[in-house]
Amino acid sequence: MTAKEWLEKAKNEKWAIGAFNVGNLETLKAIVQAAANKKSPIIIESSSGETEWMGADNIVSLARNFSQDFGIPILVNLDHAENLEECEIGILAGYDLIHFDGSKLPLDLNLAILKQVVEKAHAKGLTVEGEMDHIQGSSEVHEGSAEEEASKGKFTNPEAAKKFVENSGIDIFASFFGNVHGVFSGRDENLDIDILDQIVAQIPLTYLSLHGGSGIPDDQVQQAIQRGVVKVNVNTEIRQAFKDSLEKVLAEHPEEYAMYKIEKPLLEAVQKIVEHKIEVFGSSGKV
Ligand SMILES: [Zn+2]
């Protein structure tokens, strides 16, 4: 099934596909194991830094190999690419979904580049995600309030979203309605479901993504999925699980030098996070 077919199935059945960032082989392996255990389709994705570190070709090849080995569908998403060149690399490498994030650019320029991305990606049957309102935060662990961070940005205007989708021809719209990237110590991340409802009413045929899936209370994520979100991006909680358990295992086993032995608990920690997300998103058992 193509990315679009999976998104359509998720939309009709009111569940969401998790899009999990991979910055190394170990994280990828843990995500795939979690998806296999839960019999869930997944999206793995790479940000600019992660793509550069791993290599776009490597990410796609690893995803295809793991998909075959584990018998689960693995879609590959280019996450927050900030220019046309990056998108072209993703398209050429065989990514299934391309997210061009022009939200820091003037709207005209964002649309001009997005249209080119749509043309090139659609010619190969790929799915394109666009972003109009910059989603605040970054995929790290932050001190302070998520609500305060969200308030630094401008929540999506539903009418403007409609125009943006019509003008660009995108398949997925990255909406901003209280979701922020990262985990905040204030634990006060709050989604504005009213705005989400208005966005859905304006662009009922467009797939909606929810970025910053780390740190949002599970019940709010589920509410957003019931209202129409079909793709939830998760990065920080994975990074956090990986790093915390790395520190722990290194401290506990200073005598161990075989990395694959050291890394086993790390994979288990990441796997646990992903399995939980899959349950929350309702994609368990959909394969
Ligand atoms: Zn994001």
py3Dmol code that shows the C-alpha trace and the ligand (Angstrom):
import py3Dmol

protein = """\
ATOM      1  CA  MET A   1       0.000   0.000   0.000  1.00  0.00           C
ATOM      2  CA  THR A   2       1.196   3.539  -0.724  1.00  0.00           C
ATOM      3  CA  ALA A   3       1.524   6.246   1.929  1.00  0.00           C
ATOM      4  CA  LYS A   4      -1.660   7.847   0.644  1.00  0.00           C
ATOM      5  CA  GLU A   5      -3.586   4.579   0.860  1.00  0.00           C
ATOM      6  CA  TRP A   6      -2.459   4.070   4.460  1.00  0.00           C
ATOM      7  CA  LEU A   7      -3.415   7.641   5.387  1.00  0.00           C
ATOM      8  CA  GLU A   8      -6.820   7.194   3.770  1.00  0.00           C
ATOM      9  CA  LYS A   9      -7.387   3.935   5.662  1.00  0.00           C
ATOM     10  CA  ALA A  10      -6.353   5.593   8.942  1.00  0.00           C
ATOM     11  CA  LYS A  11      -8.664   8.533   8.253  1.00  0.00           C
ATOM     12  CA  ASN A  12     -11.658   6.315   7.504  1.00  0.00           C
ATOM     13  CA  GLU A  13     -11.060   4.149  10.553  1.00  0.00           C
ATOM     14  CA  LYS A  14     -10.097   7.044  12.888  1.00  0.00           C
ATOM     15  CA  TRP A  15      -6.608   6.047  13.929  1.00  0.00           C
ATOM     16  CA  ALA A  16      -3.196   7.562  13.198  1.00  0.00           C
ATOM     17  CA  ILE A  17       0.157   6.370  11.943  1.00  0.00           C
ATOM     18  CA  GLY A  18       3.096   7.213  14.177  1.00  0.00           C
ATOM     19  CA  ALA A  19       5.990   8.946  12.442  1.00  0.00           C
ATOM     20  CA  PHE A  20       9.118   8.202  14.456  1.00  0.00           C
ATOM     21  CA  ASN A  21      12.454   9.928  13.941  1.00  0.00           C
ATOM     22  CA  VAL A  22      15.567   7.852  13.416  1.00  0.00           C
ATOM     23  CA  GLY A  23      19.050   9.209  14.027  1.00  0.00           C
ATOM     24  CA  ASN A  24      20.865   5.892  14.143  1.00  0.00           C
ATOM     25  CA  LEU A  25      20.509   2.198  13.361  1.00  0.00           C
ATOM     26  CA  GLU A  26      19.699   1.290  16.969  1.00  0.00           C
ATOM     27  CA  THR A  27      16.700   3.632  17.165  1.00  0.00           C
ATOM     28  CA  LEU A  28      15.418   2.358  13.832  1.00  0.00           C
ATOM     29  CA  LYS A  29      15.743  -1.253  14.969  1.00  0.00           C
ATOM     30  CA  ALA A  30      13.845  -0.553  18.193  1.00  0.00           C
ATOM     31  CA  ILE A  31      11.032   1.259  16.377  1.00  0.00           C
ATOM     32  CA  VAL A  32      10.644  -1.551  13.873  1.00  0.00           C
ATOM     33  CA  GLN A  33      10.637  -4.203  16.621  1.00  0.00           C
ATOM     34  CA  ALA A  34       7.883  -2.270  18.435  1.00  0.00           C
ATOM     35  CA  ALA A  35       5.816  -2.013  15.248  1.00  0.00           C
ATOM     36  CA  ALA A  36       6.285  -5.726  14.553  1.00  0.00           C
ATOM     37  CA  ASN A  37       5.217  -6.637  18.103  1.00  0.00           C
ATOM     38  CA  LYS A  38       2.112  -4.480  17.736  1.00  0.00           C
ATOM     39  CA  LYS A  39       1.421  -5.460  14.108  1.00  0.00           C
ATOM     40  CA  SER A  40       1.285  -1.785  13.205  1.00  0.00           C
ATOM     41  CA  PRO A  41       2.223   0.127  10.073  1.00  0.00           C
ATOM     42  CA  ILE A  42       4.761   2.866  10.811  1.00  0.00           C
ATOM     43  CA  ILE A  43       6.427   5.849   9.298  1.00  0.00           C
ATOM     44  CA  ILE A  44      10.091   6.314  10.048  1.00  0.00           C
ATOM     45  CA  GLU A  45      11.406   9.782   9.372  1.00  0.00           C
ATOM     46  CA  SER A  46      14.582  11.816   9.282  1.00  0.00           C
ATOM     47  CA  SER A  47      15.093  15.511   9.922  1.00  0.00           C
ATOM     48  CA  SER A  48      17.789  17.405   8.000  1.00  0.00           C
ATOM     49  CA  GLY A  49      20.447  16.585  10.598  1.00  0.00           C
ATOM     50  CA  GLU A  50      19.404  12.945  10.835  1.00  0.00           C
ATOM     51  CA  THR A  51      19.331  12.566   7.030  1.00  0.00           C
ATOM     52  CA  GLU A  52      22.808  14.011   6.757  1.00  0.00           C
ATOM     53  CA  TRP A  53      24.108  11.758   9.531  1.00  0.00           C
ATOM     54  CA  MET A  54      22.538   8.515   8.249  1.00  0.00           C
ATOM     55  CA  GLY A  55      22.476   9.169   4.502  1.00  0.00           C
ATOM     56  CA  ALA A  56      19.131   9.290   2.668  1.00  0.00           C
ATOM     57  CA  ASP A  57      19.921   6.142   0.629  1.00  0.00           C
ATOM     58  CA  ASN A  58      20.888   4.227   3.766  1.00  0.00           C
ATOM     59  CA  ILE A  59      17.673   5.160   5.557  1.00  0.00           C
ATOM     60  CA  VAL A  60      15.529   3.981   2.644  1.00  0.00           C
ATOM     61  CA  SER A  61      17.532   0.757   2.195  1.00  0.00           C
ATOM     62  CA  LEU A  62      17.397  -0.047   5.912  1.00  0.00           C
ATOM     63  CA  ALA A  63      13.644   0.590   5.972  1.00  0.00           C
ATOM     64  CA  ARG A  64      13.057  -1.705   2.984  1.00  0.00           C
ATOM     65  CA  ASN A  65      15.260  -4.462   4.468  1.00  0.00           C
ATOM     66  CA  PHE A  66      13.614  -4.269   7.885  1.00  0.00           C
ATOM     67  CA  SER A  67      10.163  -4.182   6.294  1.00  0.00           C
ATOM     68  CA  GLN A  68      10.913  -7.474   4.585  1.00  0.00           C
ATOM     69  CA  ASP A  69      12.586  -9.049   7.626  1.00  0.00           C
ATOM     70  CA  PHE A  70       9.840  -8.082  10.074  1.00  0.00           C
ATOM     71  CA  GLY A  71       6.874  -8.328   7.695  1.00  0.00           C
ATOM     72  CA  ILE A  72       5.440  -4.883   8.433  1.00  0.00           C
ATOM     73  CA  PRO A  73       4.857  -1.847   6.205  1.00  0.00           C
ATOM     74  CA  ILE A  74       7.458   0.871   6.827  1.00  0.00           C
ATOM     75  CA  LEU A  75       6.939   4.195   5.091  1.00  0.00           C
ATOM     76  CA  VAL A  76       9.799   6.686   4.964  1.00  0.00           C
ATOM     77  CA  ASN A  77       9.224  10.407   5.534  1.00  0.00           C
ATOM     78  CA  LEU A  78      11.578  13.328   5.002  1.00  0.00           C
ATOM     79  CA  ASP A  79      10.854  15.459   8.064  1.00  0.00           C
ATOM     80  CA  HIS A  80      11.018  19.295   8.011  1.00  0.00           C
ATOM     81  CA  ALA A  81      13.188  19.671   4.899  1.00  0.00           C
ATOM     82  CA  GLU A  82      13.856  23.375   4.598  1.00  0.00           C
ATOM     83  CA  ASN A  83      14.806  23.745   0.939  1.00  0.00           C
ATOM     84  CA  LEU A  84      14.116  22.296  -2.504  1.00  0.00           C
ATOM     85  CA  GLU A  85      17.508  20.559  -2.743  1.00  0.00           C
ATOM     86  CA  GLU A  86      16.866  18.499   0.390  1.00  0.00           C
ATOM     87  CA  CYS A  87      13.460  17.503  -0.966  1.00  0.00           C
ATOM     88  CA  GLU A  88      15.029  16.450  -4.269  1.00  0.00           C
ATOM     89  CA  ILE A  89      17.518  14.248  -2.406  1.00  0.00           C
ATOM     90  CA  GLY A  90      14.623  12.580  -0.559  1.00  0.00           C
ATOM     91  CA  ILE A  91      12.594  12.107  -3.737  1.00  0.00           C
ATOM     92  CA  LEU A  92      15.577  10.607  -5.537  1.00  0.00           C
ATOM     93  CA  ALA A  93      16.460   8.324  -2.628  1.00  0.00           C
ATOM     94  CA  GLY A  94      12.949   6.836  -2.688  1.00  0.00           C
ATOM     95  CA  TYR A  95      11.282   8.384   0.361  1.00  0.00           C
ATOM     96  CA  ASP A  96       7.504   7.822   0.415  1.00  0.00           C
ATOM     97  CA  LEU A  97       6.560  11.153   1.962  1.00  0.00           C
ATOM     98  CA  ILE A  98       8.195  14.558   1.660  1.00  0.00           C
ATOM     99  CA  HIS A  99       7.581  17.283   4.230  1.00  0.00           C
ATOM    100  CA  PHE A 100       8.734  20.685   3.023  1.00  0.00           C
ATOM    101  CA  ASP A 101       8.755  23.122   5.926  1.00  0.00           C
ATOM    102  CA  GLY A 102       8.743  26.660   4.570  1.00  0.00           C
ATOM    103  CA  SER A 103       7.072  28.052   7.669  1.00  0.00           C
ATOM    104  CA  LYS A 104       9.984  30.381   8.420  1.00  0.00           C
ATOM    105  CA  LEU A 105       9.814  31.841   4.897  1.00  0.00           C
ATOM    106  CA  PRO A 106       7.455  34.540   3.613  1.00  0.00           C
ATOM    107  CA  LEU A 107       4.209  32.833   2.515  1.00  0.00           C
ATOM    108  CA  ASP A 108       4.783  33.558  -1.206  1.00  0.00           C
ATOM    109  CA  LEU A 109       8.185  31.899  -1.183  1.00  0.00           C
ATOM    110  CA  ASN A 110       6.950  28.984   0.926  1.00  0.00           C
ATOM    111  CA  LEU A 111       4.182  28.368  -1.642  1.00  0.00           C
ATOM    112  CA  ALA A 112       6.501  28.804  -4.645  1.00  0.00           C
ATOM    113  CA  ILE A 113       8.913  26.124  -3.381  1.00  0.00           C
ATOM    114  CA  LEU A 114       6.121  23.877  -2.139  1.00  0.00           C
ATOM    115  CA  LYS A 115       4.493  23.869  -5.580  1.00  0.00           C
ATOM    116  CA  GLN A 116       7.760  22.657  -7.118  1.00  0.00           C
ATOM    117  CA  VAL A 117       8.088  19.959  -4.460  1.00  0.00           C
ATOM    118  CA  VAL A 118       4.487  18.864  -5.101  1.00  0.00           C
ATOM    119  CA  GLU A 119       5.102  18.677  -8.849  1.00  0.00           C
ATOM    120  CA  LYS A 120       8.281  16.601  -8.503  1.00  0.00           C
ATOM    121  CA  ALA A 121       6.943  14.337  -5.742  1.00  0.00           C
ATOM    122  CA  HIS A 122       3.523  13.743  -7.279  1.00  0.00           C
ATOM    123  CA  ALA A 123       5.198  12.768 -10.565  1.00  0.00           C
ATOM    124  CA  LYS A 124       6.646   9.822  -8.642  1.00  0.00           C
ATOM    125  CA  GLY A 125       3.437   9.083  -6.733  1.00  0.00           C
ATOM    126  CA  LEU A 126       4.804  10.440  -3.437  1.00  0.00           C
ATOM    127  CA  THR A 127       2.883  12.274  -0.750  1.00  0.00           C
ATOM    128  CA  VAL A 128       3.717  15.870   0.221  1.00  0.00           C
ATOM    129  CA  GLU A 129       3.267  17.647   3.539  1.00  0.00           C
ATOM    130  CA  GLY A 130       3.324  21.423   3.855  1.00  0.00           C
ATOM    131  CA  GLU A 131       3.642  23.737   6.834  1.00  0.00           C
ATOM    132  CA  MET A 132       2.416  27.313   6.995  1.00  0.00           C
ATOM    133  CA  ASP A 133       2.565  28.276  10.662  1.00  0.00           C
ATOM    134  CA  HIS A 134       5.892  27.559  12.304  1.00  0.00           C
ATOM    135  CA  ILE A 135       5.436  24.892  14.986  1.00  0.00           C
ATOM    136  CA  GLN A 136       7.342  26.126  18.011  1.00  0.00           C
ATOM    137  CA  GLY A 137       9.928  24.340  20.155  1.00  0.00           C
ATOM    138  CA  SER A 138      12.645  21.847  19.194  1.00  0.00           C
ATOM    139  CA  SER A 139      13.015  18.092  19.657  1.00  0.00           C
ATOM    140  CA  GLU A 140      14.817  18.275  22.992  1.00  0.00           C
ATOM    141  CA  VAL A 141      14.015  18.240  26.698  1.00  0.00           C
ATOM    142  CA  HIS A 142      13.237  21.808  27.832  1.00  0.00           C
ATOM    143  CA  GLU A 143      12.871  23.512  31.185  1.00  0.00           C
ATOM    144  CA  GLY A 144       9.680  25.571  31.466  1.00  0.00           C
ATOM    145  CA  SER A 145       6.175  25.803  30.103  1.00  0.00           C
ATOM    146  CA  ALA A 146       4.969  24.239  26.829  1.00  0.00           C
ATOM    147  CA  GLU A 147       1.997  26.590  26.754  1.00  0.00           C
ATOM    148  CA  GLU A 148       4.306  29.594  26.959  1.00  0.00           C
ATOM    149  CA  GLU A 149       6.429  28.178  24.126  1.00  0.00           C
ATOM    150  CA  ALA A 150       3.307  27.581  22.001  1.00  0.00           C
ATOM    151  CA  SER A 151       2.140  31.155  22.612  1.00  0.00           C
ATOM    152  CA  LYS A 152       5.284  32.470  20.884  1.00  0.00           C
ATOM    153  CA  GLY A 153       3.821  31.258  17.577  1.00  0.00           C
ATOM    154  CA  LYS A 154       0.636  31.958  15.651  1.00  0.00           C
ATOM    155  CA  PHE A 155      -1.921  29.112  15.727  1.00  0.00           C
ATOM    156  CA  THR A 156      -3.250  28.008  12.354  1.00  0.00           C
ATOM    157  CA  ASN A 157      -5.958  30.190  10.896  1.00  0.00           C
ATOM    158  CA  PRO A 158      -8.432  27.685   9.379  1.00  0.00           C
ATOM    159  CA  GLU A 159      -9.431  29.916   6.416  1.00  0.00           C
ATOM    160  CA  ALA A 160      -5.779  30.629   5.629  1.00  0.00           C
ATOM    161  CA  ALA A 161      -5.095  26.874   5.817  1.00  0.00           C
ATOM    162  CA  LYS A 162      -7.746  26.308   3.154  1.00  0.00           C
ATOM    163  CA  LYS A 163      -6.113  28.806   0.796  1.00  0.00           C
ATOM    164  CA  PHE A 164      -2.678  27.335   1.515  1.00  0.00           C
ATOM    165  CA  VAL A 165      -3.836  23.817   0.656  1.00  0.00           C
ATOM    166  CA  GLU A 166      -5.668  24.962  -2.500  1.00  0.00           C
ATOM    167  CA  ASN A 167      -2.694  26.976  -3.727  1.00  0.00           C
ATOM    168  CA  SER A 168      -0.039  24.374  -3.021  1.00  0.00           C
ATOM    169  CA  GLY A 169      -1.759  21.087  -3.869  1.00  0.00           C
ATOM    170  CA  ILE A 170      -0.319  19.346  -0.782  1.00  0.00           C
ATOM    171  CA  ASP A 171      -1.676  16.087   0.590  1.00  0.00           C
ATOM    172  CA  ILE A 172      -0.878  16.593   4.299  1.00  0.00           C
ATOM    173  CA  PHE A 173      -1.191  19.799   6.299  1.00  0.00           C
ATOM    174  CA  ALA A 174       0.997  20.290   9.387  1.00  0.00           C
ATOM    175  CA  SER A 175      -1.346  22.120  11.715  1.00  0.00           C
ATOM    176  CA  PHE A 176      -0.353  24.193  14.747  1.00  0.00           C
ATOM    177  CA  PHE A 177      -2.937  24.401  17.521  1.00  0.00           C
ATOM    178  CA  GLY A 178      -0.996  24.207  20.786  1.00  0.00           C
ATOM    179  CA  ASN A 179       1.358  21.363  19.885  1.00  0.00           C
ATOM    180  CA  VAL A 180       5.048  22.168  20.312  1.00  0.00           C
ATOM    181  CA  HIS A 181       8.227  20.247  19.509  1.00  0.00           C
ATOM    182  CA  GLY A 182       9.985  18.776  22.525  1.00  0.00           C
ATOM    183  CA  VAL A 183       9.181  17.760  26.071  1.00  0.00           C
ATOM    184  CA  PHE A 184       8.687  20.573  28.603  1.00  0.00           C
ATOM    185  CA  SER A 185       9.224  20.273  32.348  1.00  0.00           C
ATOM    186  CA  GLY A 186       6.037  22.308  32.917  1.00  0.00           C
ATOM    187  CA  ARG A 187       4.004  19.348  31.537  1.00  0.00           C
ATOM    188  CA  ASP A 188       1.301  21.784  30.447  1.00  0.00           C
ATOM    189  CA  GLU A 189       1.005  21.108  26.736  1.00  0.00           C
ATOM    190  CA  ASN A 190      -2.571  21.788  25.648  1.00  0.00           C
ATOM    191  CA  LEU A 191      -4.200  21.273  22.280  1.00  0.00           C
ATOM    192  CA  ASP A 192      -6.861  23.705  21.106  1.00  0.00           C
ATOM    193  CA  ILE A 193      -9.358  21.156  19.785  1.00  0.00           C
ATOM    194  CA  ASP A 194     -11.744  23.950  18.701  1.00  0.00           C
ATOM    195  CA  ILE A 195      -9.191  25.218  16.208  1.00  0.00           C
ATOM    196  CA  LEU A 196      -8.565  21.660  15.012  1.00  0.00           C
ATOM    197  CA  ASP A 197     -12.306  21.230  14.376  1.00  0.00           C
ATOM    198  CA  GLN A 198     -12.346  24.439  12.343  1.00  0.00           C
ATOM    199  CA  ILE A 199      -9.317  23.316  10.319  1.00  0.00           C
ATOM    200  CA  VAL A 200     -10.985  19.966   9.577  1.00  0.00           C
ATOM    201  CA  ALA A 201     -14.149  21.798   8.475  1.00  0.00           C
ATOM    202  CA  GLN A 202     -12.143  23.967   6.058  1.00  0.00           C
ATOM    203  CA  ILE A 203      -9.978  21.202   4.555  1.00  0.00           C
ATOM    204  CA  PRO A 204     -11.943  17.968   4.983  1.00  0.00           C
ATOM    205  CA  LEU A 205     -10.113  16.182   2.162  1.00  0.00           C
ATOM    206  CA  THR A 206      -6.593  16.977   3.397  1.00  0.00           C
ATOM    207  CA  TYR A 207      -4.730  14.682   5.776  1.00  0.00           C
ATOM    208  CA  LEU A 208      -3.703  16.365   9.023  1.00  0.00           C
ATOM    209  CA  SER A 209      -0.477  15.789  10.896  1.00  0.00           C
ATOM    210  CA  LEU A 210       0.255  16.510  14.536  1.00  0.00           C
ATOM    211  CA  HIS A 211       3.866  17.485  15.169  1.00  0.00           C
ATOM    212  CA  GLY A 212       5.423  17.457  18.611  1.00  0.00           C
ATOM    213  CA  GLY A 213       3.741  14.189  19.629  1.00  0.00           C
ATOM    214  CA  SER A 214       6.129  13.966  22.603  1.00  0.00           C
ATOM    215  CA  GLY A 215       4.805  15.403  25.839  1.00  0.00           C
ATOM    216  CA  ILE A 216       1.147  15.857  24.817  1.00  0.00           C
ATOM    217  CA  PRO A 217      -1.161  13.976  27.231  1.00  0.00           C
ATOM    218  CA  ASP A 218      -2.380  10.729  25.648  1.00  0.00           C
ATOM    219  CA  ASP A 219      -6.069  11.616  25.968  1.00  0.00           C
ATOM    220  CA  GLN A 220      -5.541  14.865  24.041  1.00  0.00           C
ATOM    221  CA  VAL A 221      -3.676  13.057  21.271  1.00  0.00           C
ATOM    222  CA  GLN A 222      -6.541  10.575  21.048  1.00  0.00           C
ATOM    223  CA  GLN A 223      -9.065  13.413  20.909  1.00  0.00           C
ATOM    224  CA  ALA A 224      -7.114  14.972  18.025  1.00  0.00           C
ATOM    225  CA  ILE A 225      -7.100  11.626  16.201  1.00  0.00           C
ATOM    226  CA  GLN A 226     -10.870  11.269  16.659  1.00  0.00           C
ATOM    227  CA  ARG A 227     -11.276  14.737  15.098  1.00  0.00           C
ATOM    228  CA  GLY A 228      -9.164  13.898  12.047  1.00  0.00           C
ATOM    229  CA  VAL A 229      -5.395  13.771  12.715  1.00  0.00           C
ATOM    230  CA  VAL A 230      -3.868  10.803  10.845  1.00  0.00           C
ATOM    231  CA  LYS A 231      -0.109  11.248  11.348  1.00  0.00           C
ATOM    232  CA  VAL A 232       1.561  11.935  14.685  1.00  0.00           C
ATOM    233  CA  ASN A 233       5.259  12.825  14.762  1.00  0.00           C
ATOM    234  CA  VAL A 234       7.344  11.635  17.704  1.00  0.00           C
ATOM    235  CA  ASN A 235      10.999  12.385  18.278  1.00  0.00           C
ATOM    236  CA  THR A 236      11.979  13.749  21.696  1.00  0.00           C
ATOM    237  CA  GLU A 237      10.626  10.931  23.868  1.00  0.00           C
ATOM    238  CA  ILE A 238      12.639   8.481  21.763  1.00  0.00           C
ATOM    239  CA  ARG A 239      15.826  10.536  22.090  1.00  0.00           C
ATOM    240  CA  GLN A 240      15.214  10.884  25.818  1.00  0.00           C
ATOM    241  CA  ALA A 241      14.700   7.128  26.351  1.00  0.00           C
ATOM    242  CA  PHE A 242      17.814   6.347  24.320  1.00  0.00           C
ATOM    243  CA  LYS A 243      20.093   8.830  26.075  1.00  0.00           C
ATOM    244  CA  ASP A 244      18.844   8.169  29.608  1.00  0.00           C
ATOM    245  CA  SER A 245      19.336   4.430  29.292  1.00  0.00           C
ATOM    246  CA  LEU A 246      22.730   4.900  27.643  1.00  0.00           C
ATOM    247  CA  GLU A 247      23.916   6.925  30.636  1.00  0.00           C
ATOM    248  CA  LYS A 248      22.510   4.317  33.010  1.00  0.00           C
ATOM    249  CA  VAL A 249      24.024   1.277  31.301  1.00  0.00           C
ATOM    250  CA  LEU A 250      27.447   2.919  30.932  1.00  0.00           C
ATOM    251  CA  ALA A 251      27.488   3.760  34.630  1.00  0.00           C
ATOM    252  CA  GLU A 252      26.381   0.240  35.594  1.00  0.00           C
ATOM    253  CA  HIS A 253      28.715  -1.685  33.274  1.00  0.00           C
ATOM    254  CA  PRO A 254      32.053   0.137  32.963  1.00  0.00           C
ATOM    255  CA  GLU A 255      33.705  -3.222  32.104  1.00  0.00           C
ATOM    256  CA  GLU A 256      31.651  -3.804  28.922  1.00  0.00           C
ATOM    257  CA  TYR A 257      33.136  -2.829  25.532  1.00  0.00           C
ATOM    258  CA  ALA A 258      30.891  -4.670  23.058  1.00  0.00           C
ATOM    259  CA  MET A 259      28.541  -1.931  21.898  1.00  0.00           C
ATOM    260  CA  TYR A 260      25.816  -4.315  20.767  1.00  0.00           C
ATOM    261  CA  LYS A 261      25.669  -5.670  24.314  1.00  0.00           C
ATOM    262  CA  ILE A 262      25.720  -2.200  25.883  1.00  0.00           C
ATOM    263  CA  GLU A 263      22.966  -1.045  23.562  1.00  0.00           C
ATOM    264  CA  LYS A 264      20.442  -3.803  24.248  1.00  0.00           C
ATOM    265  CA  PRO A 265      18.684  -1.989  27.127  1.00  0.00           C
ATOM    266  CA  LEU A 266      18.602   1.195  25.027  1.00  0.00           C
ATOM    267  CA  LEU A 267      16.624  -0.559  22.342  1.00  0.00           C
ATOM    268  CA  GLU A 268      14.246  -1.969  24.910  1.00  0.00           C
ATOM    269  CA  ALA A 269      13.651   1.534  26.328  1.00  0.00           C
ATOM    270  CA  VAL A 270      12.905   3.011  22.894  1.00  0.00           C
ATOM    271  CA  GLN A 271      10.737   0.030  21.983  1.00  0.00           C
ATOM    272  CA  LYS A 272       8.622   0.550  25.104  1.00  0.00           C
ATOM    273  CA  ILE A 273       7.959   4.202  24.202  1.00  0.00           C
ATOM    274  CA  VAL A 274       7.012   3.329  20.620  1.00  0.00           C
ATOM    275  CA  GLU A 275       4.754   0.454  21.650  1.00  0.00           C
ATOM    276  CA  HIS A 276       2.903   2.788  23.989  1.00  0.00           C
ATOM    277  CA  LYS A 277       2.493   5.416  21.250  1.00  0.00           C
ATOM    278  CA  ILE A 278       1.184   2.801  18.840  1.00  0.00           C
ATOM    279  CA  GLU A 279      -1.482   1.838  21.389  1.00  0.00           C
ATOM    280  CA  VAL A 280      -2.421   5.510  21.924  1.00  0.00           C
ATOM    281  CA  PHE A 281      -2.604   6.139  18.166  1.00  0.00           C
ATOM    282  CA  GLY A 282      -4.825   3.090  17.619  1.00  0.00           C
ATOM    283  CA  SER A 283      -2.641   1.615  14.854  1.00  0.00           C
ATOM    284  CA  SER A 284      -2.043  -1.644  16.711  1.00  0.00           C
ATOM    285  CA  GLY A 285      -3.209  -4.714  14.797  1.00  0.00           C
ATOM    286  CA  LYS A 286      -3.776  -2.793  11.542  1.00  0.00           C
ATOM    287  CA  VAL A 287      -1.294  -4.906   9.559  1.00  0.00           C
TER     288      VAL A 287
END
"""
ligand_1 = """\
1
ZN
Zn 7.915 18.390 13.499
"""
view = py3Dmol.view(width=600, height=400)
view.addModel(protein, "pdb")
view.setStyle({"model": 0}, {"cartoon": {"style": "trace"}})
view.addModel(ligand_1, "xyz")
view.setStyle({"model": 1}, {"stick": {}})
view.zoomTo()
view.show()
